[in-house]
Amino acid sequence: MEANLKATLRESIGSGESRRLRNEGFLPAVIYGLGMDPVSIAVNAREFTNALKTDAGSNVILNLEVGKSKYTTLAREIQRHPYKNEFLHIDLIQIDLTQNVEANVQVNFLGTPIGVKDEGGLVQTINSTITVSTLPSTIPASLDLDISELNVGENATVLDVKLPEGVELATEDDDSILVTITLPRAAIEEEEIDGLEGEGLEGEEGAEGESSEETAGEESSDESGE
């Protein structure tokens, strides 16, 4: 997926200038990569937001026209406001469409795990994206992973995700955990309590046995004395 955007050069930088741009409906951004000197620009915030609404999401190829210069880029980092639904700044990396790039891709977890249906477990998501290496034009919009066969205590890792042809993991032996199936805290605490009660019963039985032996010993001594 590609989107075409027009941008303007920023004559000055700094937090004050960035606020002014955002108030006027623009986003401060910087382009770098492929040996070029960084170029500070401003893009239309609404046009950039619309570009992200394609199936490619944040991995959409952005063809930027900045005056007489043109750049083919990907968004490397998008800074968002901590609580408002708006962007603050964009780092754009210039790319060569014939060379592989690294990109973070969303993973969709499919199915209800056995550990949830039959064992009362919960799905704990550790990470929902993986980093792949591929040509810019073949970056997947998302990837699917079936987790329906997982039991309590089992994990799904990056290596379990099936990648399309031409797409590889950025780190070949990456075995990071994506999801794990765990028991709810209440169930774990109940097991721990049951275990402690069991140990208490064993202790009481042992103490009763010792008391009986001591009583028997005392009675035997008394009889001998008589």
C-alpha positions as CSV (number, residue, x, y, z in Angstrom):
1,M,0.0,0.0,0.0
2,E,1.2,3.5,-0.9
3,A,0.1,7.0,-0.1
4,N,1.2,10.3,-1.7
5,L,1.7,13.3,0.6
6,K,3.0,16.8,0.1
7,A,5.2,18.4,2.8
8,T,7.0,21.6,3.4
9,L,10.5,22.3,4.8
10,R,10.6,23.5,8.3
11,E,12.6,26.7,8.6
12,S,13.1,26.3,12.3
13,I,12.8,23.6,14.9
14,G,12.1,23.4,18.6
15,S,9.1,22.7,20.9
16,G,7.6,26.2,20.3
17,E,7.6,25.8,16.6
18,S,6.3,22.2,16.8
19,R,3.3,23.4,18.9
20,R,2.6,26.2,16.4
21,L,2.6,23.6,13.6
22,R,0.2,21.3,15.4
23,N,-2.1,24.1,16.2
24,E,-2.2,24.9,12.5
25,G,-3.0,21.3,11.6
26,F,0.4,20.1,10.6
27,L,2.8,17.5,12.0
28,P,6.5,18.1,12.5
29,A,8.5,15.3,11.0
30,V,12.1,14.4,10.0
31,I,13.3,12.3,7.1
32,Y,16.6,10.3,7.3
33,G,18.2,7.2,5.9
34,L,20.2,5.9,2.9
35,G,23.1,8.2,3.8
36,M,21.1,11.4,3.5
37,D,21.3,14.3,5.9
38,P,18.2,14.6,8.0
39,V,15.5,16.9,6.6
40,S,13.0,18.5,8.9
41,I,9.5,18.8,7.3
42,A,5.9,19.4,8.2
43,V,3.0,17.3,6.8
44,N,-0.7,17.8,6.9
45,A,-2.0,16.0,10.0
46,R,-5.3,14.9,8.5
47,E,-3.7,13.6,5.3
48,F,-1.2,11.6,7.3
49,T,-3.9,10.2,9.5
50,N,-5.9,9.1,6.4
51,A,-2.8,7.4,5.0
52,L,-2.6,5.2,8.1
53,K,-6.2,4.0,7.5
54,T,-5.2,1.7,4.6
55,D,-4.8,-2.0,5.2
56,A,-1.0,-1.5,5.7
57,G,-1.6,0.7,8.7
58,S,1.6,2.3,10.0
59,N,3.6,0.3,7.4
60,V,2.1,2.2,4.5
61,I,4.7,3.4,2.0
62,L,4.7,7.2,2.0
63,N,5.7,9.0,-1.2
64,L,6.6,12.5,0.0
65,E,6.9,15.5,-2.3
66,V,8.9,18.2,-0.6
67,G,9.3,21.2,-2.9
68,K,11.2,19.8,-5.9
69,S,12.5,16.8,-4.0
70,K,10.7,13.4,-3.7
71,Y,11.3,10.8,-1.0
72,T,10.0,7.2,-0.7
73,T,9.6,6.6,3.1
74,L,8.2,4.5,5.9
75,A,7.2,5.7,9.3
76,R,9.9,4.5,11.6
77,E,8.5,6.1,14.8
78,I,5.2,7.8,15.4
79,Q,4.9,9.8,18.6
80,R,1.4,10.0,20.0
81,H,-0.1,12.2,22.7
82,P,-0.3,10.4,26.0
83,Y,-4.1,10.8,26.3
84,K,-5.4,12.8,23.3
85,N,-6.1,11.1,20.0
86,E,-3.5,12.9,18.1
87,F,0.1,12.6,16.8
88,L,3.0,14.7,18.0
89,H,5.9,13.9,15.7
90,I,7.0,11.4,13.0
91,D,10.4,9.9,12.2
92,L,10.4,8.9,8.5
93,I,13.1,6.6,7.0
94,Q,13.9,6.9,3.4
95,I,13.8,3.5,1.7
96,D,14.9,1.7,-1.5
97,L,12.0,-0.4,-2.8
98,T,14.5,-3.0,-4.0
99,Q,16.1,-3.5,-0.6
100,N,14.7,-5.3,2.5
101,V,13.5,-3.2,5.5
102,E,12.5,-4.2,9.0
103,A,8.9,-3.6,10.1
104,N,6.8,-4.4,13.1
105,V,3.7,-6.4,12.1
106,Q,0.5,-7.0,14.1
107,V,-0.3,-10.6,15.1
108,N,-3.9,-11.7,15.3
109,F,-4.5,-14.5,17.8
110,L,-7.2,-16.9,16.6
111,G,-9.3,-19.5,18.4
112,T,-10.1,-20.1,22.1
113,P,-7.3,-22.1,23.8
114,I,-8.1,-25.5,25.4
115,G,-6.7,-24.1,28.6
116,V,-9.4,-21.4,28.6
117,K,-12.3,-23.6,27.6
118,D,-11.5,-26.7,29.7
119,E,-9.2,-25.5,32.5
120,G,-10.5,-22.0,33.4
121,G,-7.3,-20.3,32.2
122,L,-6.8,-16.8,30.9
123,V,-4.9,-15.6,27.8
124,Q,-2.1,-13.3,28.8
125,T,-0.7,-11.3,25.9
126,I,3.0,-10.6,26.2
127,N,3.5,-9.0,22.8
128,S,1.2,-8.7,19.8
129,T,3.7,-7.6,17.2
130,I,6.7,-9.2,15.6
131,T,9.6,-7.6,13.6
132,V,10.1,-9.0,10.1
133,S,12.5,-8.3,7.3
134,T,11.1,-8.0,3.7
135,L,10.8,-5.7,0.7
136,P,8.7,-2.6,1.5
137,S,6.1,-3.7,-1.0
138,T,5.6,-7.1,0.7
139,I,5.2,-6.1,4.3
140,P,2.2,-8.0,5.6
141,A,-0.8,-6.0,6.8
142,S,-1.0,-8.5,9.7
143,L,-0.2,-12.1,10.6
144,D,-2.5,-14.8,12.1
145,L,-1.6,-17.3,14.8
146,D,-3.9,-20.1,15.9
147,I,-3.7,-20.5,19.7
148,S,-6.6,-22.9,20.2
149,E,-4.4,-25.9,21.1
150,L,-2.7,-24.2,24.0
151,N,-3.2,-25.6,27.5
152,V,-2.6,-23.9,30.9
153,G,1.1,-23.2,31.3
154,E,1.9,-23.3,27.6
155,N,3.1,-20.5,25.4
156,A,3.0,-19.3,21.8
157,T,6.2,-17.7,20.5
158,V,7.4,-15.7,17.5
159,L,8.7,-19.0,15.9
160,D,5.1,-20.3,15.9
161,V,3.9,-17.6,13.4
162,K,3.8,-18.8,9.8
163,L,5.4,-16.1,7.6
164,P,4.5,-15.5,3.9
165,E,7.0,-16.3,1.2
166,G,9.7,-13.6,1.0
167,V,9.1,-12.5,4.6
168,E,11.6,-13.5,7.3
169,L,12.1,-12.7,11.0
170,A,14.4,-9.8,11.5
171,T,16.2,-11.9,14.1
172,E,16.4,-15.5,12.8
173,D,16.3,-17.3,16.2
174,D,13.8,-14.9,17.9
175,D,11.8,-17.1,20.2
176,S,10.1,-14.3,22.2
177,I,6.8,-15.3,23.9
178,L,3.7,-13.7,22.4
179,V,1.0,-15.2,24.6
180,T,0.8,-17.6,27.5
181,I,-2.1,-19.3,29.2
182,T,-2.3,-18.8,32.9
183,L,-4.6,-19.6,35.8
184,P,-6.6,-16.7,37.3
185,R,-4.9,-15.4,40.5
186,A,-7.9,-16.6,42.6
187,A,-7.4,-20.1,41.4
188,I,-3.7,-20.0,42.2
189,E,-4.3,-18.6,45.7
190,E,-6.9,-21.4,46.3
191,E,-4.4,-24.1,45.3
192,E,-1.8,-22.5,47.6
193,I,-4.4,-22.5,50.5
194,D,-5.3,-26.1,49.8
195,G,-1.7,-27.0,49.9
196,L,-1.1,-25.3,53.2
197,E,-4.2,-26.9,54.8
198,G,-2.9,-30.3,53.6
199,E,0.4,-29.7,55.2
200,G,-1.4,-28.6,58.4
201,L,-3.4,-31.8,58.5
202,E,-0.2,-33.9,58.1
203,G,1.4,-32.0,60.9
204,E,-1.5,-32.5,63.2
205,E,-1.6,-36.2,62.5
206,G,2.2,-36.4,63.2
207,A,1.7,-34.5,66.5
208,E,-1.2,-36.8,67.5
209,G,1.0,-39.8,66.8
210,E,3.8,-38.4,68.9
211,S,1.4,-37.6,71.8
212,S,0.0,-41.2,71.7
213,E,3.5,-42.6,71.8
214,E,4.5,-40.4,74.7
215,T,1.3,-41.3,76.7
216,A,2.0,-45.0,76.0
217,G,5.5,-44.6,77.2
218,E,4.4,-42.9,80.4
219,E,1.8,-45.5,81.2
220,S,4.5,-48.3,80.7
221,S,6.8,-46.5,83.1
222,D,4.1,-46.2,85.7
223,E,3.3,-49.9,85.5
224,S,6.9,-50.9,85.9
225,G,7.2,-48.7,88.9
226,E,4.3,-50.4,90.5
